Amino acid sequence: MAGGRSTASAQSRGSSSVGRRPSRGAGRFFGVPKKCWCGELMVTLTSNSDQNPYRRYLRCSFAAENKWVDEALLNEVETLSLKNARLEEVTNNISSKIVTESSETHIMARVEDALNAQNANMKHTMFVVVIGSLSLVCMMRILCLTRN
């Protein structure tokens, strides 16, 4: 485990970058990496250094990249919290749209019912006017025929 000791002490010197997002070009990962930039799978090891005893870290088999597990998990939690906040915002937007569309549908149904009632009333009025007009025409004809 001598390789683990030197790697862990090298990591303890480089752990001052906590809270900053590492750049992608530097071969560093944000979150829990599955593979190293060299293509090898990352394995979890335990540090044997005096500064970080029993602290877990991720390393590929070539020791090309190292990352503390606890920092990686904190990065993952931050990322998931941001995703969760975005999903809550989307859910709230969709909920408000559903409520708006539901109220619009209800209002449109009431307007349609009112229009149908007015349409039926208008048809009834037109029927009365047509029958009244026909009655007047018939009475006028009868009067004209009786005078002649």
C-alpha positions in Angstrom: 0.0 0.0 0.0 3.0 2.3 -0.4 1.4 3.6 -3.6 -1.8 4.4 -1.7 0.3 6.4 0.8 2.0 8.6 -1.7 -1.2 9.1 -3.6 -3.2 10.1 -0.6 -0.6 12.6 0.6 -0.6 14.1 -3.0 -4.3 14.4 -2.7 -4.2 16.1 0.7 -2.1 18.8 -0.9 -4.5 19.2 -3.8 -7.7 19.2 -1.7 -7.7 23.0 -1.4 -9.8 23.1 -4.6 -13.0 22.1 -2.6 -16.0 24.2 -3.7 -14.6 25.1 -7.1 -15.7 23.4 -10.2 -12.7 21.8 -11.9 -12.3 22.4 -15.5 -12.9 19.6 -17.9 -9.7 20.1 -19.8 -7.6 19.4 -16.7 -8.7 15.8 -16.6 -10.6 16.3 -13.3 -14.2 15.1 -12.7 -17.1 16.8 -11.0 -19.1 14.2 -9.1 -18.4 10.5 -8.8 -16.3 9.4 -11.8 -16.9 6.0 -13.3 -13.8 6.1 -15.5 -10.5 7.9 -15.5 -9.7 10.3 -18.4 -7.2 7.6 -19.5 -10.1 5.1 -20.0 -9.5 2.9 -17.0 -12.2 2.2 -14.4 -11.9 4.0 -11.1 -11.5 1.9 -8.0 -12.1 2.9 -4.4 -9.1 2.7 -2.1 -8.4 3.8 1.5 -5.7 6.3 2.4 -2.9 5.3 4.7 -1.4 8.8 5.1 -0.9 10.5 8.4 -2.9 13.5 7.3 -5.9 11.5 6.0 -6.0 8.1 7.7 -8.7 5.8 6.4 -10.1 8.4 4.1 -11.5 6.8 0.9 -10.5 8.0 -2.5 -11.0 6.9 -6.2 -8.1 6.1 -8.4 -7.6 4.3 -11.7 -5.1 1.4 -12.0 -2.5 3.7 -13.5 -2.9 6.3 -10.8 -3.5 8.9 -13.5 -6.4 10.6 -11.6 -7.4 10.7 -7.9 -10.4 12.1 -6.1 -11.7 11.9 -2.5 -14.9 9.9 -2.3 -16.5 12.3 0.2 -15.9 15.3 -2.1 -17.2 13.3 -5.0 -20.4 12.4 -3.1 -20.8 16.0 -2.1 -20.5 17.1 -5.7 -23.1 14.5 -6.6 -25.5 15.7 -3.9 -25.1 19.3 -5.1 -25.8 18.2 -8.7 -28.8 16.2 -7.7 -30.1 19.1 -5.6 -29.9 21.4 -8.6 -31.7 18.8 -10.8 -34.3 18.4 -8.1 -34.9 22.1 -7.9 -35.2 22.4 -11.7 -37.7 19.5 -11.7 -39.7 21.1 -9.0 -39.8 24.3 -11.0 -41.0 22.4 -14.1 -43.6 20.6 -12.0 -44.9 23.8 -10.6 -45.1 25.4 -14.1 -47.0 22.4 -15.4 -49.3 22.4 -12.4 -50.1 26.1 -12.9 -50.7 25.5 -16.6 -53.1 22.6 -15.8 -55.0 24.9 -13.3 -55.2 27.7 -15.9 -56.3 25.4 -18.6 -58.9 23.8 -16.3 -60.4 27.1 -15.4 -60.4 28.2 -19.0 -62.2 25.0 -19.9 -64.7 25.6 -17.2 -65.3 29.2 -18.3 -65.6 28.1 -22.0 -68.1 25.5 -21.1 -70.2 28.1 -19.2 -70.0 30.5 -22.2 -71.0 27.7 -24.6 -74.0 26.9 -22.4 -75.0 30.5 -22.3 -74.6 30.8 -26.1 -76.7 27.6 -26.6 -79.4 29.0 -24.4 -79.5 32.3 -26.3 -79.5 30.4 -29.6 -82.5 28.4 -28.5 -84.2 31.6 -27.3 -83.4 33.3 -30.6 -84.9 30.3 -32.5 -88.1 30.5 -30.4 -88.3 34.3 -31.1 -87.8 33.8 -34.8 -90.5 31.1 -34.9 -93.0 33.5 -33.1 -92.1 36.3 -35.5 -92.5 34.1 -38.6 -95.8 32.7 -37.4 -97.0 36.2 -36.6 -95.9 37.5 -40.0 -97.7 34.7 -41.8 -100.8 35.4 -39.7 -100.8 39.0 -40.7 -100.3 38.2 -44.4 -103.2 35.7 -44.2 -105.4 38.2 -42.5 -104.5 40.9 -45.0 -105.4 38.6 -47.8 -108.7 37.6 -46.3 -109.5 41.3 -45.8 -108.6 42.0 -49.4 -110.8 39.2 -50.6 -113.8 40.2 -48.5 -113.7 43.8 -49.9 -113.7 42.7 -53.5 
